[in-house]
Amino acid sequence: MQLSEKIKHAIRDVQDYPKPGIVFKDITPVLADPSLMHEIARQLKNDFQSQKIDAIAAVEARGFIFGSILAHELNCRFIPIRKAGKLPYKVRRREYDLEYGTACIEMHEDAIQPGWQVLVQDDLLATGGTASAAGELIESVGAKVAGFSFIINLSFLPGYKKLQERFGVNPQYLIEY
């Protein structure tokens, strides 16, 4: 069975979460499968090992899981991008729209150096709001968005096109719905 099929088989759909009409793609069954996680890590490494990447900027919370694995595999820095008010030092922040509300993310102001090539990692691409805000944080310190990596792309939503047009890169993902 192909990796994409294994991931899709493991993902659990949760109806009406976090609000009515939303079908939440729950990756916790994926996380519970060590063999599948190993395959995902290997694939993510293969997808990006030929690029010069200085850091992985991962979005809280599920992006941290895959982002830290990828940073380890690529032997580069891991940069947490967190919800507002969670980081203890001076921060840069971006507010953005979600498919079901608004939010704000932050990163430490000294986390990324000008000129770095930074890959943004998250678990799911929907409208592109969170990833775009992360990319804007990266650019705000003079670094370059080297790309975007996701486990899931919801292709019926505009996230892929939004990131492609705004940052000039083709987001990568392992599965799509």
NORVENNOR-V525596 format. One record per residue. SS is DSSP state (H for helix, E for strand, C for the rest). Layout:
BEGIN
ss=SS
ss=SS
END
This chain:
BEGIN
ss=C
ss=C
ss=H
ss=H
ss=H
ss=H
ss=H
ss=H
ss=H
ss=H
ss=C
ss=E
ss=E
ss=E
ss=E
ss=C
ss=C
ss=C
ss=C
ss=C
ss=C
ss=C
ss=E
ss=E
ss=E
ss=E
ss=C
ss=H
ss=H
ss=H
ss=H
ss=C
ss=C
ss=H
ss=H
ss=H
ss=H
ss=H
ss=H
ss=H
ss=H
ss=H
ss=H
ss=H
ss=H
ss=H
ss=H
ss=H
ss=C
ss=C
ss=C
ss=C
ss=C
ss=C
ss=E
ss=E
ss=E
ss=E
ss=E
ss=C
ss=C
ss=H
ss=H
ss=H
ss=H
ss=H
ss=H
ss=H
ss=H
ss=H
ss=H
ss=H
ss=H
ss=H
ss=C
ss=C
ss=E
ss=E
ss=E
ss=E
ss=E
ss=E
ss=E
ss=C
ss=C
ss=C
ss=C
ss=C
ss=C
ss=C
ss=E
ss=E
ss=E
ss=E
ss=E
ss=E
ss=E
ss=E
ss=C
ss=C
ss=E
ss=E
ss=E
ss=E
ss=E
ss=E
ss=E
ss=E
ss=C
ss=C
ss=C
ss=C
ss=C
ss=C
ss=C
ss=C
ss=E
ss=E
ss=E
ss=E
ss=E
ss=E
ss=E
ss=E
ss=E
ss=C
ss=C
ss=C
ss=H
ss=H
ss=H
ss=H
ss=H
ss=H
ss=H
ss=H
ss=H
ss=H
ss=H
ss=H
ss=C
ss=C
ss=C
ss=E
ss=E
ss=E
ss=E
ss=E
ss=E
ss=E
ss=E
ss=E
ss=E
ss=C
ss=C
ss=C
ss=C
ss=C
ss=H
ss=H
ss=H
ss=H
ss=H
ss=H
ss=H
ss=H
ss=H
ss=C
ss=C
ss=C
ss=C
ss=E
ss=E
ss=E
ss=E
ss=E
ss=C
END
